[in-house]
Amino acid sequence: MHPILPARRSRRGVARFATALGLALLLAACGGGGGGGGGVGLPVVPPAPAPAEGSATLGAEGGVVEGPDGVRVTVPPGALRERVTLRIARDGSGAPGVPAEAQRLSAVYAFTPHGQQFDLPVEIRLPIDASGLPADRSPPVLLSQPGEPWIGLPVDEVKRDGNAVRFLSTHFSWGLAACEYKCTDGQPWFGGALLGSYTLLPAQAVPGQPQYKLIDQAGTRIARLQVNAIAYQPGTNRIWCEGPITLRLMRHDGRGTRSFIASRVLAGPGSVDVPVAFDHGFNGTGGLYVDWSCTHRSGYPPNVAFVYDGWPHPFGVAAVTVAIPVPVAAPVITRQPADATAGAGQAASFSVAATAPDSLFVQWQRSDDAGASWRNVGTGTSFSVANVQAADHGALIRARVCNARGLTLNCIDSDVVRLDYTGPIAPAIVQAPHDLSVVAGQTASFTVTASGRPAPTLAWFRVEASGDQQVGTGATYTTPATQLSDDGARFYAVATNSGGRAVSSEAVLRVASAAQAPTVGAISATPGLSIVACASVTLSATASGTAPLQHRWRRNGTPLADGAQAASCNGTPATVSGAGSATLVLGNVPAAWSGSSLDLAVSNSAGNANAAAVTLTVIAPPSGQGWSPGATIRAPFDAAPWNYGDAALQGYGNGDAWALLSDGGRNVWATRYRAASGAWDPAEPIAAVAEAAQAAPVGIATDDQGRAVAVWVEIINGMPRLWMRHHGGTAWSAARRLDDGADLGESVRMGLFPWQQARVQRSGGQALIAWSSTHDSLGSTVRVRRLRLSDGLLEAASTLGSSIASLERDTYRMPLQLAVNSRGDAMAFWHHLDGTVRAARYALSTEQWTLWSGPGPNAADYPAFALDGTGRAWQAVPVDSNSQGQEIDVYSLGPADTRWTPHGFVTAGRLGAYVAPKLVADDAGNAILAWPCGTCVGANLPMNNAPIHGSRFSAATQAWSAPQQLDPRAAGSNGFVDMSSFDLRMNARGDALLTWAYTENVLGNGTGVGLRIHARQFRHDTLAWGAVTQIAASNVGEHFAPIAWLAPDSPRAMLLWSHAPGAQGTQAGWSVYLP
């Protein structure tokens, strides 16, 4: 494979401009070569095995394994947790095939046990035939695991060691060294991956001769922008600068079209690396070049910016020929697999029908842990589980359906189906019999509960020295009248059916000559003795003594009776159950019961005992209109400021709400607000990670019944993982992994702030979960899954398009956006690889996504998006006007539009740094835009202060209103608005809510005091903003970073903010608005 080099261009004017700036391009495959599909292997014919091998048994102390031909594995201390025998064999049995045209430089070596994982990287030394390899070059090293294709290591991870290579790995099964064609070709290639790096010479070294490179695999390459020392040396006819130089990396397609890639600022001589994401959209012969600007001193007036952006360019041109294969299209599933049932020893069969544009490959996978992990179990369009047994009951099955083009795969997952075992299920003891105490002459009754299919028969046995004796059958066994000699007798039950038998634990019978008076322990309460009105509470106490024991619960000294009570909450009677047992449940508890004294009396024939009384506190629900006083959600952690996605709020129904909270590091909690009582449930832990990891909420979506899905990101060892839990109305489900990293065993990237590259929104009775991520095999894609809120059914992921935002961990990119209107239709927006905004539209009526075929405006770091009820999408893009400020350009895209249409602009002044404008829309097509204005009166950017301005688009007049300051402050005030602390919401009928944090006073040292939450509402009926309301705090402290929820059909609203009430640490503050 040889690069096709375009004719070299001549350039004029090189002597006129000294070579002050340079560009170097480092081209290296990101994540290895080989074009592997990862996780799914193509069917191949394995080569014949060879017998030569070596082995060693190693443990935590580490050691060396010597194999045939000089292969060596060095295991460092701590890489293994337990002793294991490691083997190395010259054996390619089961390994993927190697293309016939490839030049092998080594045999295929098998490292077993297959798939062995190490806690620390091990070093592998692989001998090679170096006769045909240049001395300064390392060959590609290919690795594979069972069921996977060859994956190539990046060349900078392979070290040449004479006639061998050395590299690191944390797992292995097979390995070899090979070149795709002849290793003496101009570049070593394999699978289209460019292996190695190539640094361009400074432009002044070879004037007029740009360097060339061929790129034929999508991925990230590094462009090195360089400022040479000569840029700061004055002289005749030389460009020399004072202060920082701004470098802009540009692309020229060779046909006259230029486009911006990235910009960097350097204060002096040096270089900076810029990642460039190449895909097939770059195909063609063009180049990368640098244009630049600086303040010029020699021959020009001081402090005048000098800008150069000509072409051909004299400063470090890197011409590139890009020939990246068009991405492999996805397959289409035409018939989904179905659930299957089977009896003992029978087979359960599954099948799927699909079409693929190139070649169809199907990998069947099975999960035995409710979908938390999957393993490969078969290939082909059909799959059977032979000899089904009880252990197979409940297994989940899915088909990974792939379109294969060579070694490249594009895979989608089928629906998840279930295998149900219909044969006998061995018995299991559900509730074992308990110890009993009686008085001689009384009987004792033991009870057992067992499960199984068919229903098991139950037999009772008494333990005897001469051999256990059967004494009864059935779920309950009652002894004859007991005698003192029966004291200490032991009994157990045996459950039997055709599937087997189960034996219960033993219960001990105590027989006394006289009854023992009861004793009773302390009363415990769940969820606690302080509850909200209309909630429930469970009280219990443990008593002992001679049976039978009589229990009687009392409130304020009066015995309680089961059933509906005279008192009520919100018109529904309170309830009592278990008044005569050890456990009491009070339901729909009214506020009037606050302060009640509750105790338990226990008695038997020998006497009585009382548990110490406890006092119940019932919090009354809110009343009145307007904003409630600020209050605190008590949680067992510090709720960190959530400028970076550390909280989420979603209301539902008649004003109830779910909130996700975080301590800003390792824990995520969920809590629910009950509108009827005006209080929050105790916070429940959702996710917790190790000390070196991080967890951050993405969001929560809920239906009108409060059935919800919570989504969060965990970052472990720098790798993000997307998780979810479903709440079906009573409890949270187990956590499930949303992305495919666990399945594919690949590295995953989601940009600098992973929680900003994932979104969850409600659409009708389902939740849409979208995320942008980069996988080794999937590439950089935007994917989406649907979850049914009623039962938590999760559909397979679909790919919407490719995105650049997830490629880099250290660079900010436009966050993925997901907008949903009141009809349940949705649109997703993301930063495409070509630098523009791409979108996909979801129709709830058809439950289908449609990719928008054309690009949108160029992506900016801080755009805003909305979707109105007519189906029109809105986009607000901050644009640098190269003056003292910026403007916000607004675009719209209707359902039938063929392109984004400019929809006016707002002269914003200078936008506050690091803050996106907020854009919202209603059902009628009206919209509101808000932004922090950095050049308006009262602004002070060093103090992070920018007054919030806004403008409304009228669907009736098709025009934007004049900008209006929305956060007025008293004349002469030296307070400020924190630019990172405001939120804007709009409901379907056109009401809007703006909230922000405002510091009332600034001290002489520049610090602020009196940071408070403010709110302002826009009414659809008056078409005007109301007065500003300060949300009063219940205690002292600073309030910041508010987020809001606004009811879809009324002004009812809720605010959530981060609150620091002094010594109590950081907590979540809240307030509700009742119209």
N, C-alpha and C positions, 0 to 999 in steps of 0.2 A: 504494500500500500504506500504509494508515493504522494507527497503533497504536490498539488498543481499550483505552481507559482505564477502569479500574474506578472505582466511586464512591469519593470521598475519605472516609476515616475521620475521625471526630472523636476527639480525645484529651483526657483529663482529667488534671489534676495537673501540667500543665506548669509552673505557677508554683511548685509545691512543689519541683520539681527544676530547679535552674538548668541551662541548656544547656551543661554542662561538656564533653560529648563529642559528636562529630559523626561522620557517616558520609558519605563521598562515593563515588559509583559511577561509574567511568569505563568506558563500554561501547564496545569497539572490536573489530572482527573480527580474529581471530588468524590471520595468514598470508594475508590478502587475502580478497576476496569472489569472487563468481561461481559458487560451488558447483562448481568445476571438478573433473573426474575426474583430471586430470594424467596425462600419458604416453600416453593413448589418446584419439584424437579421434573424434567421431561423424561419420558421413558427412553432408555438407552440400552445398548447391548454391552455388558461389562466385558473388559478384557480378561484373558485367562490369568488365574492367580499364580504367583511364584512362591516358593516355600521359604526363602531366606527371611529370618526375623531375629530380633533381640528383645529382651524384656528386663524389667526391674520393678520391684515392689517398693514404693515410696510412701511416705506420710508427710506430716506437717514439717518435718525437718528438711524436706527437699532432697535433691540429688540429681544424678545424671543417668539417662537411659541411652545406651549405645545400640544402634541398629545396624542393619546391613549397609555396606558400601560407604561407611563413614557418616551415616545419618546420626545426628545426636540431638537429644532434647534435654535442656538444662532447666530443672524445676527449682525455683527459689524457695527458701523457707517461707511458710505461711500460705503457699499457693494451694495446698491440699488440706482439707479438713479431716480426712480419715485416710487410712492406708488403702492403696489401690495398686494393682499390677498394671503397669503401662507397657504396651507392646508396640514395636515398630516392625513392619513387614513390607517387603517389596511386593505389593499386591494391590491391583486395581479392581478387584472384584467388587461390584456394586457401585463403583464410582461413575460419574457422568462420562460420556464419551468425549474424546478430544478430536477436534476437526482434523481431517486427514491432511490438509495442507499445512497444518501447524508444524513448526520445527521444535521437537522436544529436546530439551537440554537435560532432562533427568527422567528416571523411571517414575511411575506413580507409586507413592508410598502410603500405606495405610497405618494410621495411628489409632490404637484402640485402648480402652473401650470407646466405641463410636460415640461422638458427641460429648466426650469428657469435658467438663467445665473446670476452670481454675480460678481461684480468687485473685491471683496475681498473674501477670503475663509470664509465659515461659518462653525461652529462646529456643528456636529450632534452627539447626544447621543442616542445610540440604546440599549434597554434592551435585555439581553440574558439569556438563561437557562444555567447556569454555572455548573450544577450538574455533568456533565460528562466531564468537562474541567479542566485540571490541573491548580492550582492557579497561576502559573507563566507564563501562556500562553494566548495569545490573539488569537481568532479565525479569520479565513478569513472573511472579509466583502466584499460582492458582491454588485455592483451597476450596473444599467442599465438605458437606455433611450429608447424612442419609436423606434422600428425598429432595436435595437442593442442587442447583447447577453450580458450575465453577464460578467463584468470585475472585477477582484479581486484586492483589494488594497494590496500593500506590507505590511508585518506585522509590519515593523518599522513605518508605518503611522497610525497604530491602537493602541490606548492606552486602557489598561484594567482599568476599574473603578468599582471594585466589581462585581456586577451582571449586568454590562453594559459595553459597549465599547464606546469610543469617537474617532472621526476622523474628518478631514477637507475635504471640497469639494467646488468647484466653480459652480457646477450644480448638479441637481438630478432629478430623476423620481421615481425609485424604489430602495429599499435596503433591505438586510437581512444578517444574519450571519449564516454560515453553514460550516461543514466539509465534505470532499468527502466521507469518510467512518466513522468509529468511531473516535471521537475526542480523545479517550484514546490511539489510536495507537501511535507508536513510534514518528511520526512526524505529525503535522497537514498539510494536503494537500488539494488542490482543483484544478481540471483541470490540474494536472501534475505540478503545480507551487510549488516550495519549498518555504514555507513561514517561515520566521524567520532566525536567523543567528546563526552560530556555530563557535566559535573561538577555534582553536587547542591549546592544552597545549604546553608550551615550551618543546622541545625534552628532555631536561635533567630531566624534572619532571617524565616522564614515559619512561626511556631509552629502546630502542629497540622495542617500540610499536607505530607504525604509527597510525594516526587517519583516520577514514574512513567516507565517505559521498556519498550519492546517488544523482545524478543529472539526472533528466528526463525531463527537459524543456530547450530549447535553450535560451541563453541570457548571459549577462555579470555577472560574479561573481568576487569577490575581493580576491586576494591572498595578504596577509600581509607579506612582507619580513622584517625580524627583525635581528638587530645586538645587541647582549647582551653585557653588560659591561665587562663580562669575556674575551671577545675578545681582550681587551686591557690590561689584567693583566698578567704580566710575571710569569712563574712558570714551574716546571719540567714537561716535556711531555705534555705541553699545547700549543695550537696554539694561538699566540697573535701577534697583528699587529701594525704597525706604519703607521699613515696616513689613507687615504680613503680605504674602502673595497668595491670591486665591486661584487655585487650579481647578479647572472643570474638565472632567473626562468626557470626551465626545465620541460619537461614532459616525463614520461616513460610509454610506453603502456603495460608494464607487459610481453612483449614478446621479450625484448632485444633492442628495438628501442627507442632512445632518440631524442628529438627535442627541439629547443630553442624557448622560448616564449617572454621573455623581460629581460632587464637588468637595474639595478639601481646602483647608487653609494652613499654610506653613509660615512660621514666624521668621525662619532663616533657612540656611542650607540644610538639606536633609531629604528624606523620602517618606512616603506613606503608601500603604497597600490598600487597594480598593477591590473588593470582590465584584466580579462581573458574571452574571448568570446567563449562559448561552443556551438557547434552544433553537429549534429548527426555524424560528422566525428570523434568525440572524443569517440564514443561508445566503450565500453569495460572496463576492469578492469585495471587500471594503477595508476599513481600517479604524483603529482607535487613535485618537490624538488628543492633545491637551491644548485648550486655550486658557488664557490666564489674564489676570489684572493685578496691578499694583500701583502704589503711589510713586511717581517718577520724579527724580530730582534734577538730572543733568539735561540742560537745554530746555526744560519746561518749567512753568511756574510751579512752586511747591504745592504739595497736597492735591495734585490733579491725577485722577485715576487713568492709567493707560491700559487699554484692553486690546488683546489680539485674538481673533478667532478665524483667521483666514484658512484657506485650503487650496493647493497642497500646503502642508504645514511644515515649517523648518524645525520644529521642536519635538523630537522624539516620536515619530510616527511608527505605529506598529500595524502593518497591513495584515489582514487576517482573511483566509479563505475558510468559510464555514460551510460544511456539508454534513449536517446532522440528519440522520434518518427521521422521516416523519413519524411521530409517535404511533405506536401500535394501537389500533382502535379497540374498543371494548367489545366483548361478546354480548349476546342477547340471550337471556333465559326465556324460552318459550313455554316451558312447563316446569313448575316448581315441584320439588319433592314433597311427599305427604307423610303424615304420621303413620307408624306401623305398629302392629301388635303381634305377639308370638307367645306360644306356650313353651313349657320346658322342653329343651332339645330341638325345637323348631328353628327355622331360619326366618329372619326379618329382612325384607328387601326394600331398597330405596332406589329411586331413579330420578333423573333430571333430563330435560331436553333443552338444547341450546344451539345457537348458531354462532359462528365466528368468521370474520372476514378473511383470516389467514388459515390458521390451524387450530382446531378445538382441542383443549386439554382440560380434563376434570380431575381434581384431587378431592377425595372425600375426607372429612375431618369429624372427629368425635370429641365431645366434652362430657366428663363425668363429674364436674363440679359447677353445674348450673351456668356454664358459659364463661367461667373465669379463665379457663385455659383450654386449648385445643391441641389435638395431635392428629397426624396423618394416618389414615387407616386403609386407603384404597384408591384406585384410579379407575377411570372409565365413566361412562354415563350411567352405570348402575353399580350398586354396592349391596352386599348382603352381610348380615351378622349371623354366623352359623352357630348352632347349638346354644340358643338363647337360654340364659339362666336368670335367677332372681337378681343377681348382681348387675344385670343389664337394665333393670327397670329404671326408667327415668332418664336414660342416656339421651343426650342431644346430638343430632346429626345435621351436618350441612355439607353442601358441595361448593368448593371453590372452583369456579368456572373461568377458564383462561383462554384468551386468544394468543397464540404463540406465533411469533415471527422470528425464526432462528432461535436464539437463546433469550430473546426478549419477550416478556409476558405482560399482558394487561388482564388483571383478574378482578372478578366481582364475586360476592358471596350470595348463595341462594338463601331462601328462607330457612330458618332453623326449625327442624321437626323433631319429634320425640318418639322414642321406642318404649312401648309399654309391655311389660311382661305379664301374661295372663295366667301363668301356671301357679302351682302352690308356692306360698311364701311361708318360710319357717316362722314359728311363733316367736314373739318377743314380749318380755314382761314390761308393761307400761307403768303399773303401780304395784309395788310389792306390799305384802302385808306388814302391818305395824305391830310393835310390842303392845301388850294389853296388861292391865292390872285389875284384878277382881277380888272379891271377898269369897272365902270358901263357901260353897253351896250355890254360888251364882254361875251362870254360863258365860262363855267368852266367844265373840264372833269375829273371825278373821276374814278379810276381803282382799281379793287380788284382781287386777285387770291385765289382760293380755291381748295382743294383736296377732294377726296371721290370716292366711288365706289357704284353705277354707278356715272358718272360725274354729279355733282350737278347743278341744275338750280340756277340762281342768280337773285335776285330782289333788287331794290334800294328803300330806304325809306327816307323821309324828316321828321325830328322831328317837330311836331306841338303841340301847347298847347291843341288843341281840339282832338288830336290823331294823331299818325304817319300816313303819307300818302305815298302810293307806287307811285314812280315817274318814274320808268324805270326798265328795265331788261338787263341781259347780263353782261359781264365782265367790260364794261365801260358805265358810265352814263354821258351825256353831258347836262348841264342845258340850258334852254332858255336864251336869252339875259338878263343879270343880271341888277338889279336895286339897288339903294342905300339901299332900304328896305330889300334886301337880305343879307346885311352884318350881319354876325354872324349865318347864317343858318347852321344847322348840318345835315349831311347825313351819312347813314350807309347801308351796304349790308347784305342780308340774303342768305345763301347757303342751299339748301334743296335737299335731295334725299330719297330713301326708308329707309335708315339707320338712318335718323334724320336730324337735322338742326344745323347750326352754324351762329352766328351773329358777324359781324366785329365790331371793335371799330368805334367811330364816327369821321368824318372829318369835319372841320370847314371851311366855305367859308367866306373870307374877301372881301368886295366890297368897293372900294374907288372912290371918285369923279375924282381923277387924279392918274396917275401911280406913284408908289413909286420907286425911283431910287434904283438900287441894291447895296448891301454891300456884301463883300466876306471876309472869314476868311483866316487863314494861311494855307499854303500848307503842307500836311503830305505825307511821302513817306514810302512804304513797299517794301523790308525789311529795307530800309534806303537810304540815299543819297550817300553812298559809296558802290559800288557793283563791282563784278568782271566782266571782259570782257565776252561777250556772255551770260550774265545773263539777267534777266528781272527786272523791277522796276515799281511799281504802285504809281501814284501821284493823290491826290484828295484834294478838298477844298469845303467848304460849302458856298453857296450864298443864299441870300434872297432878296426879292423885288417883284414887281408886275409881274406876268407872262404875256407873256412868257419871259423866260430868255435865252439869247444866250451866249454860252460858247466858248472860243477860246484859246487853248493852244499854246504857242510860245516857240521856242528854239532860244536863242540868238536874240530875237526880231522878228524872222520870224515865221509866223503861220505854224503849223504842219498840215499834211494831213494824213488821215488813209491809211494803206496799206504798201507795201514794200518800203523801202527807198534806196537811192543810196549807202549809206555806208553799210559795211558788217563786220561780224566777222567770221573768219575761213571760208570764202567763202560763207556764208549764209547771205542774206540781213537782216538788222535791220527792225523791224516792228513797226507801230504806230497804236493804236486803241483808240477810245474815244476822239479824238482831239477836237470834238465839244460838249463834255459833261463835267459833273463835275468830272469824273474820267478818267485819262489818263494812258494807259499801254504802256510802251516801251519794246519791246522784242529783244533778241539777240543784246544787246547794244554793239557797237564797242568801243575799247579803244580810238579811235579818238574823241569820244564824251565827254571824260573826260574834266571837266572844263566848260561844257555847262551851260548857265543860262536859267532856265525854269520858266515861269510865266503863269498866267491865267487871261484873260480879260473876264469880264461878263458885258452884256449890256441888256437894254430893252428900251422901248419907252421913258422912263423918264431920262435915262442917262447911265453911265457905271462906272465900278470899276475894279481895278486891285489887284490881290493878290501879295504880296511881292515875288520877284524872289528868287529862291533857286539855289544852284550850285551843279551839279552832278559830283561825282568823280568815275572814272572807272579804276580799277587796271588791268594792262596789264598781259597777260599770260606769263609763263616762256619761256625762249628760250635758245638755246645752248645745250651743252653736259656736262656730269658729274654731280656732286652733286650740287644742288642749295644752296645758302647761308642759314644758319640756320635762321628760322623765328619763330614767335610766333602765336599760335591760340588764338585769343582773346575770352575769355569766361567770363560770369558773376559770376565767382567763382574762388577759388584757386584750381588748379589741383594738388592734392597731389602726392608725389612720389609713384609709383605703383609697389613696390617690392611685394605687396600682392594682385595683381589682380585689380588695380584701373584704368586700361585702357585696351583697345582692339583696334586692327587695322586690317582691311581687305580690300584689293584692289579688283578691278573688271574691266571688260571691257578694255578700252584703257588707263587705268591708274587712273581712278577715285577711290575713296576709302571712306569707312565709318570708323569712329572712335567713340569709347565710352570713355568718360572721367568721372572722379569722383573727388569730393572734399575730398576723403578719409574718408567720414563719412556718410552723409545723402542724397546726391544727385548724380544722374547719368544723363549725358547729351549725346546727339548724335550730330555729325556734319559730313558733307559730303564734301570731296575734289573734286573739278571739275578740271580735267586735262586740259581742253581746256582753262580755265582762270587762272589756277595756284593758286587758292585761295579756302578757306573753307567757306561753308555756315555758317550763324549764328547758334550757338549751340542751340539745342532744348532740353527742359527737358524731360527725359524719366521716372525717378522715383524720388520720394522724400519721406522720412520717418520722423517720429517724432524725437525730439532731443535725446531721450534715445535709439534710434534704430540705425541701420547701414545698408547701401546699398553699394554693390560692384559689378562691372561688371564681368560677366563670359566670354562673348565673343559676336561676331557678325558674321553672315554668310550672304552672298549675292550672287545673280546670276549675269550674265553679264549685265543685264539691271538695276542693282542697287536695285532690290527688295530684302529686307533684313529682318532678324529677329534678334532682340537684346535680350540677356538673362542676367539677373542679379539676385543676391541673396539679400534678405532683412532679417535682423536678428532683431527680435522684442521679447523682454523679453527672450533673449537667444535662441529663436527657429528660425531656418532658414526657409525661404520660397522662392521658386524658381519661378521667373516671366519671362514673355516675352511680347514683342510688335512686330507687323509685319508692315513693310513699303511696301505698294503695288506700290510705284512709285511716289505717290503724297503726302501722309501723313502717320503718324504713327497711328496704330489702338489703341484701348483701351488695357490696360494691362490685361493679362490673367495669372492665376496661373497654373504652369506646373505640380507640384507634387500634391498629393492627400490630403494634410493636411487639406485643407479647407473642403473637402468632408467628411472626416472620423472623424473630430474633435479630432485628436490625436496629441500627441507630436511628433516632428520630430527632428532628429539629423543628422548633416552632418560633424562631426569632428571638429577639432580645427579651420581650415580655410575652411569654407563651399564653397567658390568660387573656391577652388582647387578640390572639389569633384563634379564638374559639368563641362561639355564641350559642345561646339556647333561647328559643322563643316559642310561645304557644301559637298553634294554628288549629283552630277548631278544637276537636277532642284529642289532639296529638301535640307532641313537642317536636320541633325541628332543631337538631343539634348539628352545627356546622363547624368545621375547623380547617385551618391551613397548616400543613405539615410537610416535611421532607423526609421520605424514606429512601433507602438505597434502591429498592426495586420499583416503588411507585413514583419516584421522582417528587417534585414539588407540586403538590396538588391541593385543591380545595375539595373537601369531601363532606357529605351530609348523611345523617341517619334520621329516621323517624321513630318516635316512641309513642305507643298508645298509652295515654295517661290513665285510662280506666284500669288496665291490668299490667302495665309495664312491658308489653310486647315490643321488642326492639327489632327493627328491620335491618337488613344488611346495608352497608355503606354504599353510596353512589358517588362517583367522581363528577364534579361540576366543571373543573378546568385547572389550569396550572397557575401558580402564584409564586412571586419572588419573595414575599414577605417572610416566609419561614426559613429561608436559606441560611441566614446569618444569625449567630447568637449575639454578636456585639454591635449590631447596627439596627437602628429603629426603622421600621417600614410602616406603611399605611396599615392600620389594623383591619382585619376582616370585619365586615359589617353585615348584619342580618336584620332587615326591616319587615314588619308584619302589619297589615292593616286590619280593620275591624272585621272584615269578611274572612280572614284567615289566609288570604293570599300573601305571598312573601317574595322578597328579592334579596339575593346575596350579592355583595360587592367586594372585590378584592383587587390587589395590586398584581397585574399580569407580568409575565416575564419580559414583555416588550415595553414596560414602563407606563402603560396606560391602565385605566380602570376598566375591569371586565365585570359582567353581571350575569346572573341567572335568575329566571322568574319561576315561581312556584304557584300553581293554581290548585286551590283546595278542592275545587269541583272535580278535577281529573286526577288529583294527587300525583301530578307529573311536574318535573323540572324541565325548563327549556333554556338552553344556553343562548344568551344574547350574542348574535353572530358578529357584531362589529365592536371595535374598541371605543372606549369613552375618552374623555379628556385625559391628559397626562396626570398620573397619580401624584398627589402631594402627601406630605407627612401627616397632615391634619385635616382631612376632608370630613364632611358630615353628610349623612344620607337619610332619606325618609321615603315612605310609600303611602300615598293618600288613598282614600276610599274609591276613587275612580280608576285605580290601577296605575296612576302616573308616579314614576320614581323621580325623586329630587336629589340633587347633588350640589353641595356648596364647597367650593375649592378655594382656599387662600392662595393668592397669586402675588408674587413679588413684582411690584411695579417699577423697580429700580429707582425709586425716589425715597422720600422720607417714610413712606408707609407701604401698606399693602391694600389690595381690594379683595373682596370675596366675589368670585364669579359663580353664578347659579345656573345649573343646567337641569333640564327635565327630559324624561323619556316616557311617552305614553305607550299604552299596550299595542297600538298599531304603528308607532313611529319606527322609522328605519334608522334613525340616528339620534344622538343626544342633541337637544336644541338649546342654545343659549337662552336663558330666561332672565336676563338682566344681571346687574352687579350692584353691590353695595360698597361704597367707598368707606372702608373700615378704619382708616388711619392705620397705624401700626398695630398688628395683632399682638396680644400678649404672648410671650415665648412659651412654647411647650403646651399650648392649650388649643384644642380644636374648637371651632364654632359649633353651636348646637342648632340642629335643624329638625323641625317637627311638622306634621301635616295632619289634617282632619279628613272626614269622609267626603266633604264637598269640594276638596281641592284647594282649600286655604292652607297657608303655611306660615310659620314664624321662624325667624332666624335670629340668634343671639350670639354675641361675641364679646370678648374683652378688648377694649380699645386702648392701645398703649400710647397714643399721641393725643388723646382727648384731655380736656381740662380735668385736673385732679389725678392724672396718671403719674406713676413713679415706678418705672420698671425695675430699678435696683431694689425697691421695696416689694417687688412682686405685686404691684398695685396697678390695676387697669379697670376703670369703670365699665360696667356691663351695658352694652347698647343692644337695641333690637329693632327689627323691621318686620312688618307683616305683609304677606302677599295675599291680595284679595282675588278670589276666583271670579268675582263679579266684574271687577275693573281690569283684571289681568295686569296689575301693577303692584310694585312694592311701595310701602309707605316710607316717608322720610325717617332716617335713623332717630331713635329716641333713647335717652339714657334711662335705664330701668332700675338703677340702684341709687336714687338721689340721696345725698347726705347733707347735713346741716351746713350752712354757710360758715366758712372758716374751719371746718372740721379737718383734723389731720389724720383721720382714720383711713383705712384702706380695705379694698376687697381683695382677698386672696384669689389670684387668677385660676388656681387649680381647684377651686372650691365652689363650683356652681353647677346646677343641673336644670334642664328644661324638659317639660312633658306637655303633651297635648292629647285630648281625648277625641273620640269619633265625632262629637257634636261641635267641637271647636273651642271648648274651654282649654286654658293653658295654665301652667304653674311654673314659676321660676323661683329657685331657691339658691342662696349663696351664703357664704360666711363673711362677716364684716368685722374688722377690728376697729373699736371706737376711738382709741387713743394710741399714739405712738410716743414712746418715751425718748429722752434725749439720746440714749444709746442706740436708737433705731429699733428696739423691740416693741412689739405691740401687746396691749392688754385689753381685756374685755372683748374677746373674740366670740361673736354670737351668730346664731343662725337667723336669717331673714327669709321671708317668703312674700311673693307678690303674684296675684292671680288675674288672668285675663278672662272676661266673661263673653261667651258667644252671643248673648242677647243684647248686651250694651256695646259690643265691639270696642271695649276700652279696658285698660289695665286699672285694677283697683289700687288701694293704698298699700304701702309696705307694712308688713307685720313682723315685729321681732318676736321670735319664739322664746318666751321667758324660761329660764332654767330653774330647776327645783333646788339646785345648790350651785356653789361657785365652781369655776373652772372654765377652760377654753373649749369652744365648739368649732369643728371644722369638717370639711369634706362631706357636705350633705348629698344624699341621693333621694329621689322622690318617686312616688307612685301616685297616679291619678286615675280615678275610676272611669270606665269607658263611657258611662251615660249620665254622670253627675259630677259636681265639683268636689265630691268626697275625695280626700287625699291623705297621704301619709308621708312623713319625712323620717329619714334615718341619718344619723351623723355620728361622727367620732367625738367623744366627750372625755375630757380629762379633769375629773372633779378632785383635784388635789391628791391626797394620800391614797385615795381609792384606786389609783391607777387609771388606765384608759378603758372606757366602757362605751357601749353603743347608746346614744341618746335617741329619743323618738318623740313624735307628736302626731296627732291625727286632726284632720279638719272635717267637721261635721256641718253640712250646709243647713 
